[in-house]
Amino acid sequence: MSWGTELWDQFDNLEKHTQWGIDILEKYIKFVKERTEIELSYAKQLRNLAKKYQPKKNSKEEEEYRYTACKAFLSTLNEMNDYAGQHEVISENMTSNITVELARYVQELKQERKSYFHDGRKAQQHIEICWKQLESSKRRFERDCKEADRAQQYFEKMDADINVTKADVEKARQQAQVRHQMAEDSKADYSSILQKFNHEQHEYYYTHIPNIFQKIQEMEERRIVRIGESMKTYAEVDRQVIPIIGKCLDEIVKAAESIDQKNDSQLVIEAYKSGFEPPGDIEFEDYTQPMKRTVSDNSLSNSRGEGKPELKFGGKSKGKLWPFIKKNKGATPEDFSNLPPEQRRKKLQQKVDELNKEIQKEMDQRDAITKMKDVYLKNPQMGDPASLDHKLTEVSQNIEKLRLEAQKFEAWLAEVEGRLPARSEQARRQSGMFDAQNPATVNSCAQDRESPDGSYTEEQSQEGEGKVLATDFDDEFDEEEPLPAIGTCKALYTFEGQNEGTISVAEGETLYVIEEDKGDGWTRIRRNEDEEGYVPTSYVEVYLDKNAKGAKTYI
């Protein structure tokens, strides 16, 4: 099978076919190029998607990634980055191994094709010239033969005519001989050119054209083989990244299997546990017995000062009133006293750990400066040892400052964890009685703790913090169960109870007392069966029933 022998007369069609083959190759190159662009775009979109859902640094989202489900999601995002990287590898390999290589090959192919068809056209032009020469010699031979025949006929006519002179007959004979010689010469020339043309034509159809067409056939077959190899490379480029993509997917599955719902549940407990105990049962209040309205000689009405007092109360009330009163939103206290015990413990522990890391960092820096100073002392040409004294002093001061700061937070942490001694119940009750007998002292001691509307201020002493231990709170919380009415009270001022656990009263209004002030500056009252709450003790004048359960007698 050879194009040279089978397609010897299809020069133009072969030219069109080979051009079509180059067009197909260029179309495939364009296809692969667009595929690489798609892979790059896909990889970019995957990276942007993974970046979009990455947790922001130093944000609440970063804290959420403690949970195993969130960690698994983060692993998925990281694997998606690697997954995107493999698509970039596909694009890069297809570009270098297929697009670039085929583009260079197409240029070489075009040059080779152009050379072969140039040789073919040159051979065609040569055979056409030979053909024209043959035709020219043939026409000349034909013309000379006709001229010789006419000269011979004219000579014979002149020779037969008796009226023609002998000179004219001789002239006609000579002319006939000349024409006959010219015809013979033309015949010889025509025969020679014909032989030459037949030789050239044989060479053209049996040697030149077969050789040229054979080269064109081989060129076309190489093009077909090359596009097939490129298609294999196209598949292999994809196949090479399949193991890595498989590993990415395996890691995602592994991350999904690492999710531990029990661990996440425990983290929720650690994140939101307050450390408080649930409230106890509420006691039954019997309203079937008429209440005796008597005035206590030692009521807290004497606690009124001139004008409307500014109510504050001590740190102990913070533990007692925690479930009922909302704290003002503002700057977080340094000791995190605005948090429940468990959360406060975690924050303090975190702060202690951070300070210890900073101390270690400063100590490492101090050691490095000390070593450098020793080097300078041994080798003065390297530097002045005295130049490091200022820096060494500064680092030492920083270490001392951080240590004091760490000790402060460790003390607060020890207090929360119960390592420091707490006030006993009896001591707190005695303090409450003393405060009741000295209302002015109670108010003055509490001025830095709470405003008259029952909201906490952000300033508290360490002594006050010692009274909010979980054990104290649990004891007091059990004692705050609803009690029967133990007396009445009259509102001396209007109070707007805007915080949870408080109740609003109007000046002059009479209400029931269900729990007297225990030294925290608050009295629990009831308006009716559905309305009860706390009001500042100094806002009401209390009349206790001496025979009521829970009433105290003051001396």
Secondary structure, 3 states (H helix, E strand, C coil): CCHHHHCCCCHHHHHHHHHHHHHHHHHHHHHHHHHHHHHHHHHHHHHHHHHHCCCCCCCHHHHHCCCHHHHHHHHHHHHHHHHHHHHHHHHHHHHHHHHHHHHHHHHHHHHHHHHHHHHHHHHHHHHHHHHHHHHHHHHHHHHHHHHHHHHHHHHHHHHHCCCCCHHHHHHHHHHHHHHHHHHHHHHHHHHHHHHHHHHHHHHHHHHHHHHHHHHHHHHHHHHHHHHHHHHHHHHHHHHHHHHHHHHHHHHHHHHHHCCCHHHHHHHHHHHHCCCCCCCCCCCCCCCCCCCCCCCCCCCHHHHCCCCCCCCCCCCHHHHHCCCCCCCCCCCCCCCCCCCCHHHHHHHHHHHHHHHHHHHHHHHHHHHHHHHHHHHHHHCHHHCCHHHHHHHHHHHHHHHHHHHHHHHHHHHHHHHHCCCCCCCCHHHHHHHHHHHHHCHHHHHHHCCCCECCCCCECCCCCHHHHCCCCHHHHHHHHHHCCCCCCCEEEEECCCECCCCCCECCECCCCEEEEEECCCCCCEEEEECCCCCEEEEEHHHEEEEECCCCCCCCCCC
